[in-house]
Amino acid sequence: MVDSARLGRLKFRAWHRGTREADFMIGGFFDKHHAIWDEAQCDWFEALLEEDDVHVMAWAMNVEPAPERYEGPMMEAMRRLDYVHVHR
């Protein structure tokens, strides 16, 4: 089980990216998927949070190829974009 303090830090960083679009994409991904993550998946997400938002968003939208270190099931889940909810 992943430490709740770590998850709290990841959630904060996921939802405080600097732009509303990145918050919805990265924070929404966290909210939908974090409950099933193990330490390795948290490590992946934590590394992703160090990347520039413009790149993360381009990788998730499949506009730009993701670096090999991010390819795999987590990036595939991020590319589904079914976790982004439009708020009006």
N, C-alpha and C positions, 0 to 999 in steps of 0.2 A: 504494500500500500504506500502511496506517495504521501509525503508529509504535507499536512494541510497548510502549514506556513509557506512552503514552497509554492503550492498551488495558488495561494493568495497573492504572492509576489508575481507569479506568472499572469494571473488574471489582471492585476493592476497594470502591468506592462502591456498586456494585450489590448486593453481598453484605453490606454493613454498614449497613443501613437503620435498625435499631433494634427491629424486630419480626421474628419468625421468618416470619410470613406475607408480609411485604413482601420479606424476603430471598429467599424461594422464588420469589415472583412476578417480581421485578425482576432478581434474580441469575440465576434460571433462564432468563429471556428473554435476558439477556446471553450466558450460556453456549451457548445453542442457536444464536444468530444472529450473534454478533460476527465470526465468521471471514469472513463475506462483506461486511461493512460497508466503505463508503468513508468519506471524511472528512465528507461531508454527513450520512451516517447516524450517525456518531459525534457530530457536532454536535447532531443531534436528540436522541440518547440522553443526552448530557451536559446539555442543557437540561432534559430530563425529570427527571433526577436532582435538579435544583434544586427541583422541585415537592414538595409534601407527599405523603407516602405514601398517606394516605387518599384523596386525589384520584386519584393514579396508579392505585391499585387499583380505584377506582370506574370510571374510564375503561376500564380493561382488562376489567372485568366487565360493561361496558356498562350500569352502573347510573346513571351520570351522563354527560352528553355531554362529550366532550373539547373543549378550546379548539381553534379552527380551526388554529392553528399546529402542533398535534400530529396532526391527522387526516391520513390517507393510508396508504400501504402498511405503514409501521412500526407504526402503531397497529392496523391490521387484523391484523397478525401477532401483536401482543401480545394482542389479543382472542381469539385461538384458544385460548389457555391450554393448548396441548398440550405446553408446555415445563415445566409445574409437575408435579413428581413428589412423590408422597406418600411420606414416610419414616416407617416405623413401627418 
